[in-house]
Amino acid sequence: MSLHAPQESPTLRAVAVVVFVAGLLLSVAAVQQTWNGPILEAHSFRQTQTALTAYWLHQGGPFFAYQTPVLGAPWVLPFELPVYQLVVAKVHGALGIPLDAAGRLVSWGFFLLMLWQLGAIVRKLGGSRHLALLVCGLVLLSPMYVFWSRTFMIESTALFFSVAFVSTAISHVQAPRVWTAVAMSVLASLAALVKVTTFPVFGLVAGLVVLWDLRQRANWRDARRWLGRYAPVALAGLFAVVVVALWVRYSDAQKVDHPFGKNLTADKLRPWNYGTMAQRTSPVFWRDAVFGRTLQETLGGAWPLWATFIAALAIGRAALAWAALALVLYLIPYLVFTNLHWIHNYYQYANALFLLSAVGLVVWLARAGWRRYLALALLAFVVGSQVLHTARVEWPQMVASKDKTDTLLLRQALRGVPEDGVLLIFGFDFSSEVAYYAQRRAITVPGWTSVEQLRSVRTQPQLHAGGLPIVAVIECPHGFRNNPEMAPLMDAIMAEHTRGKRSSSVGICTLWR
């Protein structure tokens, strides 16, 4: 299963360069077109939560006990280690560009760094520079990466550290060094701390690298090789597990005393993260998510994947083996974090990489004769499907005007509201949109609030506000008044906190200030 192709086609080499350059230009254009746009696009809930953390880090907040003041006091509500957010805050301060733009720039920068490491992996496995360009070009052209690589998200940061870990593991197995052993532990830990759901499959890939080296070069009883080459890879993974366990313990300790945060500890979120066996065996899950939505957003449709496997059958066993391995690695995150992948289409930012790598490898392994033309046809089909889907779906979403959204209208209406006060918000679930764009602390009462928690907002408002004044109340459509126990509590809360305030309609919401 070597990536080395001694009789590389000059045509394929030229095509690889064209694909890479075209993908890079498309990616640059996507960043440029949305540079000054608000982050109120797909999954704005998650984008603004990340941005809110970066904003308060820029204000001088602590790193570990970082603030995300959206669910009320205490304002500390940690999930991932905010490595990406800190870099964004520093870039924002150093360059003086808007925070939205800084977030997009840093996300895209980590994406390019990931491509650099992906290309390094191809070269270390025996592939040529042109094969690396082809694989990276397919990633650059993918609608998934065109869209999400320029959003205010941690995805590209976690993917960079994960891919860099695999790249360093290959280097260590090939030529053990102290610095590679240390770097593996650092990279694995950072990858898992930034986004724990991204890293596991790349830890598995590192394990496969070890197994492949054992099969090719080593005696299973060679203790020196085990200690020098393989044990550090395993220790890096183990170190990451320990570090993440300590972080989860720390972050949960910050949440358990939070009136709403106690619902967001690791144990409480376990069903949400992993899903159910019923989901894993659901035909709808496999049809609509695994082989539906994600294939469209990665390759432009399902047919490019099936065409890749048909071509692999014709090209030879090596191509089929690489394609099958890539497909298995693509599927594993779905089987582990099932619900997350079902609900959030950006989670596939990590595992879609394997499908795109499979296409590049299958094309490249068609070394001569009629198979070369089959490979070129496959490549044209995949690239065409990717570009067409981006033009029809992702691009219109990216460039659509968002100036009249309720969130930005509320930001304008909240100008002049004291900065040291707190916003009380109903109807945004616990989205950080208003808190971020208003640059205010907020009690955004989530849709899953219990009667007891809503009663606490009624009877202990200063507890939720951290002793700060509630300077504005925002009510958008919500379901609390449909609950006979919650309706009188809502009436009492609104009566108390809107008294003496002037009301105005803002989009579908009402603002009292």
Salt bridges, closest charged atoms under 4 A:
GLU41 OE2 - ARG104 NH1 3.13
GLU41 OE1 - ARG150 NH2 2.95
GLU80 OE1 - ARG46 NH2 2.78
GLU155 OE2 - LYS195 NZ 3.47
ASP213 OD1 - ARG217 NE 3.31
ASP213 OD2 - ARG225 NH2 2.93
ASP267 OD1 - ARG270 NH2 3.08
ASP288 OD1 - ARG287 NE 2.71
GLU394 OE1 - HIS389 ND1 2.93
GLU475 OE2 - HIS478 NE2 2.82
GLU475 OE2 - ARG481 NH2 3.14
ASP491 OD1 - ARG481 NH1 2.52
GLU496 OE1 - ARG458 NH1 3.35
